[in-house]
């Protein structure tokens, strides 16, 4: 669960980024298009912030499925799938 301060920051960031729509996305995607993505570690790292990432995706589209593969605090080697 995110703190109210983080929730407010997410709202402000998304309003700044998407408040008037996303011109690029509107130009290349049709309504109803879907996509899949994978978050891959480009270097060895310690995973952090997955709850924030999940909250951002949910705010953009409530139907988004966010599937962490490595939990916060877990180590990921270069090339490891962190989330889908």
Beta strands, then each sheet from edge to edge (+ up, - down):
strand 1: 39-40
strand 2: 45-46
strand 3: 75-76
strand 4: 81-83
sheet 1: 1+ 4-
sheet 2: 2+ 3-
end
